[in-house]
Amino acid sequence: MPTLIRLIITLLFLAGLVYAGMFALVVYVQPTQKEQTIRIPARELLGGGAPALPGQAPTEPDAEPAAR
């Protein structure tokens, strides 16, 4: 029984340390804003079609659906 109580107290102490660390991060760390630039290739702007999913062949936006 003393070993179980010692284990529970140790786990509670570690959980308290984690909680105190998270609280300290919230209080003392302030996020900074910065400008972000995302480059989009011209072929994606001019193509007009949605990109193909992985494992599928790309489709042409002007192509007619295949006859059944």
NORHU-V6617 format. One record per residue. N is the residue number from 1. NEAR is the number of other C-alpha atoms within 12 Angstrom. Layout:
n=N near=NEAR
n=N near=NEAR
This chain:
n=1 near=7
n=2 near=8
n=3 near=9
n=4 near=10
n=5 near=11
n=6 near=12
n=7 near=13
n=8 near=14
n=9 near=14
n=10 near=14
n=11 near=14
n=12 near=14
n=13 near=14
n=14 near=14
n=15 near=14
n=16 near=14
n=17 near=14
n=18 near=14
n=19 near=14
n=20 near=15
n=21 near=15
n=22 near=14
n=23 near=13
n=24 near=13
n=25 near=13
n=26 near=12
n=27 near=11
n=28 near=11
n=29 near=11
n=30 near=9
n=31 near=9
n=32 near=6
n=33 near=6
n=34 near=6
n=35 near=6
n=36 near=6
n=37 near=6
n=38 near=6
n=39 near=9
n=40 near=10
n=41 near=9
n=42 near=9
n=43 near=12
n=44 near=13
n=45 near=12
n=46 near=11
n=47 near=16
n=48 near=13
n=49 near=15
n=50 near=15
n=51 near=17
n=52 near=13
n=53 near=9
n=54 near=7
n=55 near=7
n=56 near=8
n=57 near=10
n=58 near=14
n=59 near=17
n=60 near=14
n=61 near=14
n=62 near=9
n=63 near=10
n=64 near=8
n=65 near=9
n=66 near=6
n=67 near=5
n=68 near=3
